[in-house]
Amino acid sequence: MDLKKLQFKKLKAIVHHAYNSVEFYHKLYHPLGIGPQTLNNLEDLNKFPIITKEDIQKNFPNKLLAKNKKLTNCTILHTAGSTGKPLTVLLNPEEMDFSLAVNLRSLYENGFRFRDKMLAVSTNPPKRRSLAKILHFLPTEYISLYDNPYEQKNRLNSLKIACIFGHTSYVKILAKAKYDCHLDRFNPRLIFTSAEILDKATRKMINTVFNTDLKDLYGCVELNRTAWECKEHMGYHMDIDSVVFEFIKNGEQIAFNEQGEVVYTGLYNYTMPLIRYAIGDIAIPSDEKCPCGRNLPLIKIIEGRTFDFIVLPDNRIYSPLIFINSLRPIRGIKEFKVIQENLHYLKIYYIRKKSDKSDLEKQITFEVQKILGNEIRIEPIEVNELPSEPSGKKRYVKSNMKINWIGK
């Protein structure tokens, strides 16, 4: 079947399901006189309203969980909340396995093998017995975002890893550790980065240190892998058999090679459908044909989740993602922004939730010092609005420190 025809068939099915089984979508669509009957082609999706992260937060879980699905049978996933606004999404076991399969395709299409040992960067290794473990493939070692790779150097040098898969910022830290500590046996054949924007300097640095050609992967926690690079590096192949991509500006679809906000419709997440969901990233759809011969269309990612690193007086370097995972569980925080003023001083601006009366300053200081220690002064500052960037980009961590990455 033609990919576009398959995509539209799946789209019709998920919209029909959402309209009839999910309270949020029925109440959203019915007053507008739209529903499954509105869809006669992919372009008709533009007639449906776009939903936001705020919509999900306000209606989760009862109004977003499909009637025929049970919460107790779901895997609960939390988004990073790069602006301090985390989301929770739900998938049942079958949807989790399909999501894994989509993710693995991007790896296998780039030379990964069933028995290759992977080093995966994670905050919490998965507890669920996945399809991969059941079938006895994809052997995986995990390293935590909180781990100092310099303290892990003997382990890293002995793992015989074929592949690294992880957050761009932490893979860069691993590359620096390999370079500084001369980890000659820590020599993966493949590297896959994700979750943060990969700039040219970071790509060059990682490729140089590991003597490889890394592939960048694109997606979000809500829908996992949605696009990926191949060896041609002409852009990112969209997984249009599992997601519908739209690129929107001023409420309208844009033309090829123009900038637009990425809007997703997931095609397999029946437990908690996401239809015309705006994720906040900006991308350029391309009408070019990749020389690799794959029929999956291309996009060029240009803007999204940018990052800075935090560096301590003893030269330890931390990924910005540690702040998401340490500050996100503090219930009283609505949004936050971390700014490193100098080697010894860290400001944490935060907006308090209206109903919260707790001592957030004490909680913030305690949680961050658990990770960074007492070498750096931490000053939590309550505000009504977070400091903005001159560029207009949202950055949850900003550092004024310069880092000497590979001796230059």
C-alpha positions, 0 to 999 in steps of 0.5 A: 500500500502507498504510504500516504494511503496507509497514513490516511487510513490510520488517520481516519481510524484514530479520529473515529476512535477519539471522537467516539471514545475520548470525552475531550475530543468529542466535546471539542469537535461536536460543537464545531460540527466536525468529526470522522466524516469531515476527513476526506483527505489528509488536507482536511485535517486542517479543519480540526482545532490544534491542541496544546500542552495546556489542553493536555494538562487541564484534561489529564487523565479522565477526559483524555483516557479512552473509554475502553482503556484502563489506567492500571494497564498503562505505562505512564510517561513523563515529558521533560518539561523543557520550560518547567511544564511537564506532561504525562502521557499514557500508552498500553503495552501493545502501543509501547511495543509499536513505539519501540519498533518505530524507534528501532527502525531508525537504528537498524536502518543505520547499521545497528544489529540485533546483538549489538550492545548499546549504552543508553543514557537514562534517568530511570532504566525501564522496569517493564519486560520489553519485547526486545528482552522477551526476544533476547535481542538489544542487550543494553547497558545504562548510564544515568544523566547524574553519573560523572563519566570520569568516575565511570571511566573504567566501566566505560572502557570495559563494556565493549559497546557497539552503540551509544544512544542518548541525549545530545548534551550527555553524549557530548560529555561522554565524548569529552571524558573519552578524550580527556581520559584516553579511553581507547577501548570505549569505541562504539561503532554507532552513535545516535543523539536525540532530545536536544538540538544538535548543532554543527560544532557538537556534531563535529566534536563527537564525530572527531572524538569517536571517529564515527558518523553520528545520526541524529534522531528527532521526536518527543516523549509523547510520540517517541521517534518521529523522524531520523537521519540516514547516512546522507544527512539531507534532513530527517526522514519522517515516520509517516506510517506512525505520525502525521506531520503538519507545519503551521504558520498563522493557522495555515499549512506552509509550503515546502522550504518554509518555516512552520511550527510542528503539529503532530497527530499520532496514529497508534496511541489509542489509549490517549490520542494526540490529534493536531498536537503542537509541540513548540518546535520549528521545522522546514518541510523539504520536497527533496528526494534523499539519495538513500532511496527511502520513500519517507519524506524529509524535514530539516529541523532548525529550532527547538530545545537548545541547551547550555551546560553547567560547569563546577569549580572542580571541572565537573560538567552537567547536562541541563537535563539534570535540572528537569529531573531534580526540579520537576518533582517539586509540585509547587513549581509551575515553571523555572529557569536556571542561569549560571552567572559564574563558576560559583553562582547559580540562580534558579528563577521559578514561578509558584503554582497559585495554590502552593504554600510550601517553602520552595526555596528550601526544596529547590536548594536541597534538590540541586545541592544533592547533585551539584554539592556545596561548591556552587552557591544556589539562589532560588528567586521567585518571580511572576514571569521568567527572564526572557532571551533576546532571541525569543527562544525558550531556554530552561538552562543558560550558562555564562561559562565557556567550556574547553571541550577537546583541548582547543 
